[in-house]
C-alpha cells in the first residue's frame, strides 16, 4: 500500500491555548506508539483535511518533520471533531513499524446487487460497519468488501466468520457477529373506504349547522 505524506512540526503550544493555533489554520496532533516517546505536533489544517479524506484510518502515512531529515510511519488512530461545525479539533497518529503487526479498524462496504432487492418489500440491512483486524501495516486493506449478490433468500445473513481475507490478516471480532442480512419489511396497509360510508361522510360535512 502506497504511503501518503503530511508535513508536521513540533508543537510548543499546549493545553487550552491550542485554540489560538486553530484560528491560524493549524491543527494540534499527537504521535504515540508502542515503545516510543509520544510527541506533541502540529500541521496545516487544510493539508490535514485532505489527508484524512484520502487516508481514513487504514492508509499508511509518512509524517515528515519540517526542517529535519527523517520521518515517522503512522496510521490515524482517532479524530476529534467539533460537534456543531464538524471541524477538526485534534488528531492522534499511531506510529507503526512495517515488520510489526498493528491492530486497526477497517470499514466494511457492501457491494453487488442481490436480485431480492429488486422487490420493494425487501431491505438490505448492514449490522456491522467495520472489522477489527491485526496484520502487518503493508497488509492493511483500505476497505473490506462484502458481496450481496450471493443473497438469494429472505433472512439470509453474512457473519464475521463468512468474510474471507488474506491468511496473514487476523480478525479480532466475534465470528458469530452479524454483518449484513436481507429482510422483508411489512407493506403499509391502506384502509379502503366503503362507497356508502364515503357518501354518508360527505352528506354530514355538507349539512348546515344545527341540522342533525
C-alpha positions as CSV (number, residue, x, y, z in Angstrom):
1,X,0.0,0.0,0.0
2,X,1.4,3.4,-1.0
3,X,2.1,5.9,1.7
4,X,0.9,9.5,1.7
5,X,2.8,12.3,3.3
6,X,1.9,15.0,5.8
7,X,4.3,17.8,7.0
8,X,4.4,18.3,10.7
9,X,6.4,20.4,13.2
10,X,7.0,20.1,16.9
11,X,4.3,21.9,18.9
12,X,5.2,24.2,21.8
13,X,1.6,25.4,22.5
14,X,-0.2,23.0,24.8
15,X,-3.5,22.8,26.8
16,X,-6.3,25.3,26.2
17,X,-4.0,27.6,24.3
18,X,-4.2,25.4,21.2
19,X,-7.4,27.2,20.3
20,X,-5.2,30.1,19.1
21,X,-3.4,27.6,16.7
22,X,-6.8,26.6,15.2
23,X,-7.6,30.2,14.5
24,X,-4.4,30.4,12.4
25,X,-5.3,27.4,10.3
26,X,-3.1,25.0,12.3
27,X,-4.4,21.8,14.0
28,X,-2.7,20.1,17.0
29,X,-1.9,16.5,16.5
30,X,-0.3,13.8,18.7
31,X,2.0,10.9,17.8
32,X,2.3,7.9,20.0
33,X,3.1,4.2,19.7
34,X,4.5,1.1,21.3
35,X,7.8,1.7,22.9
36,X,8.2,5.3,21.7
37,X,8.1,8.7,23.3
38,X,4.9,10.5,22.5
39,X,5.2,13.7,20.6
40,X,3.1,16.9,20.5
41,X,3.0,18.1,16.9
42,X,1.0,20.4,14.6
43,X,0.2,20.7,10.9
44,X,-1.6,22.7,8.4
45,X,-5.4,22.2,8.8
46,X,-6.2,22.2,5.0
47,X,-3.5,19.6,4.3
48,X,-4.7,17.5,7.2
49,X,-8.3,17.6,5.9
50,X,-7.2,16.4,2.5
51,X,-5.1,13.6,4.1
52,X,-8.0,12.4,6.3
53,X,-10.3,12.3,3.3
54,X,-7.8,10.1,1.4
55,X,-6.3,8.1,4.2
56,X,-9.2,7.3,6.6
57,X,-7.9,5.0,9.4
58,X,-6.3,2.4,7.2
59,X,-3.7,4.1,4.9
60,X,-0.1,4.3,5.9
61,X,1.0,7.9,6.4
62,X,4.5,9.3,6.3
63,X,4.9,12.1,8.8
64,X,7.7,14.4,7.6
65,X,9.2,16.7,10.1
66,X,9.7,20.2,8.7
67,X,13.3,21.3,8.6
68,X,14.6,17.9,9.6
69,X,15.6,14.8,7.8
70,X,13.8,11.6,8.7
71,X,10.1,10.7,9.0
72,X,7.7,8.6,11.1
73,X,5.4,6.0,9.7
74,X,1.9,6.0,11.2
75,X,-1.8,5.5,10.8
76,X,-4.7,7.6,12.0
77,X,-6.0,6.4,15.4
78,X,-8.5,9.0,16.4
79,X,-10.0,12.2,15.1
80,X,-11.7,14.6,17.4
81,X,-14.2,17.0,15.8
82,X,-16.2,20.0,16.9
83,X,-19.9,18.9,17.4
84,X,-21.6,21.9,15.9
85,X,-19.3,22.5,12.8
86,X,-17.7,19.1,12.4
87,X,-14.3,20.9,12.2
88,X,-11.2,19.0,13.2
89,X,-10.1,19.7,16.8
90,X,-7.3,17.1,17.2
91,X,-5.9,14.0,15.6
92,X,-4.0,11.1,17.2
93,X,-1.5,9.2,15.0
94,X,-0.2,5.8,15.9
95,X,3.4,5.0,14.9
96,X,3.8,1.7,13.2
97,X,6.8,-0.5,12.3
98,X,6.5,-2.2,9.0
99,X,7.7,-5.5,10.4
100,X,5.4,-5.4,13.4
101,X,1.6,-6.3,13.4
102,X,-0.8,-3.5,14.2
103,X,-4.5,-3.5,15.2
104,X,-6.8,-1.3,13.1
105,X,-10.5,-0.8,12.3
106,X,-11.3,-1.3,8.6
107,X,-14.7,-0.2,7.2
108,X,-17.0,-2.8,5.7
109,X,-18.5,-1.9,2.3
110,X,-21.5,-3.8,0.8
111,X,-21.1,-4.4,-2.9
112,X,-23.1,-6.2,-5.6
113,X,-26.8,-6.3,-6.4
114,X,-28.9,-9.1,-4.9
115,X,-31.9,-10.0,-7.1
116,X,-34.0,-9.9,-4.0
117,X,-33.5,-6.1,-3.7
118,X,-35.5,-5.6,-7.0
119,X,-38.6,-6.1,-4.9
120,X,-39.6,-3.1,-2.9
121,X,-40.6,-5.1,0.2
122,X,-37.1,-6.4,0.7
123,X,-34.4,-4.5,2.5
124,X,-30.7,-4.9,2.9
125,X,-29.5,-4.3,6.5
126,X,-25.9,-3.7,7.5
127,X,-25.4,-4.6,11.2
128,X,-21.6,-4.2,11.4
129,X,-19.8,-1.2,9.8
130,X,-16.2,-2.2,10.4
131,X,-13.9,-5.1,11.3
132,X,-11.1,-5.0,13.9
133,X,-8.1,-6.7,12.3
134,X,-4.5,-7.3,13.1
135,X,-1.8,-7.6,10.5
136,X,1.4,-6.1,9.2
137,X,0.9,-2.4,8.1
138,X,1.5,-3.3,4.4
139,X,-1.3,-5.8,4.5
140,X,-4.0,-3.4,5.8
141,X,-6.9,-3.3,3.3
142,X,-8.4,0.1,2.6
143,X,-11.9,-1.4,2.8
144,X,-13.4,-4.9,3.3
145,X,-16.0,-5.7,0.6
146,X,-19.0,-8.0,1.3
147,X,-20.7,-9.2,-1.9
148,X,-24.5,-9.1,-1.6
149,X,-25.1,-10.8,-4.9
150,X,-25.0,-14.1,-3.0
151,X,-28.2,-13.2,-1.1
152,X,-30.9,-15.4,-2.7
153,X,-33.2,-16.0,0.3
154,X,-35.0,-13.8,2.8
155,X,-33.4,-13.7,6.2
156,X,-30.1,-14.9,4.7
157,X,-27.1,-13.5,6.6
158,X,-23.4,-12.9,6.4
159,X,-21.5,-13.2,9.7
160,X,-17.9,-12.3,10.5
161,X,-16.8,-15.9,10.0
162,X,-18.1,-15.8,6.4
163,X,-15.7,-13.0,5.4
164,X,-12.6,-14.2,3.6
165,X,-9.4,-12.2,4.0
166,X,-5.7,-12.7,3.4
167,X,-4.3,-15.5,5.6
168,X,-1.9,-13.0,7.1
169,X,-4.8,-10.9,8.4
170,X,-6.3,-11.9,11.8
171,X,-9.9,-10.8,12.5
172,X,-10.5,-10.0,16.2
173,X,-14.3,-9.7,16.2
174,X,-16.6,-12.4,17.4
175,X,-17.1,-14.8,14.5
176,X,-20.8,-15.0,15.1
177,X,-21.4,-11.3,14.8
178,X,-23.9,-10.3,12.1
179,X,-22.5,-8.3,9.3
180,X,-25.4,-8.0,6.8
181,X,-28.8,-9.6,6.1
182,X,-31.8,-9.4,3.8
183,X,-35.2,-8.9,5.5
184,X,-38.7,-8.3,4.3
185,X,-40.3,-5.1,5.6
186,X,-44.1,-5.1,6.1
187,X,-46.0,-3.3,3.4
188,X,-48.2,-0.3,4.5
189,X,-51.8,-1.3,4.7
190,X,-54.2,1.3,3.2
191,X,-57.8,1.0,4.5
192,X,-60.4,1.2,1.8
193,X,-63.4,3.4,2.4
194,X,-66.7,1.7,1.5
195,X,-68.6,3.9,-1.1
196,X,-71.8,4.1,1.1
197,X,-69.7,5.3,4.1
198,X,-67.9,7.9,2.0
199,X,-71.2,9.3,0.7
200,X,-72.6,9.5,4.3
201,X,-69.5,11.3,5.4
202,X,-69.8,13.8,2.6
203,X,-73.5,14.5,3.4
204,X,-72.6,15.1,7.1
205,X,-70.0,17.6,6.1
206,X,-72.4,19.4,3.6
207,X,-75.3,19.6,6.1
208,X,-75.9,23.1,7.6
209,X,-75.1,23.7,11.2
210,X,-78.0,22.9,13.5
211,X,-79.3,20.1,11.4
212,X,-78.8,16.6,12.6
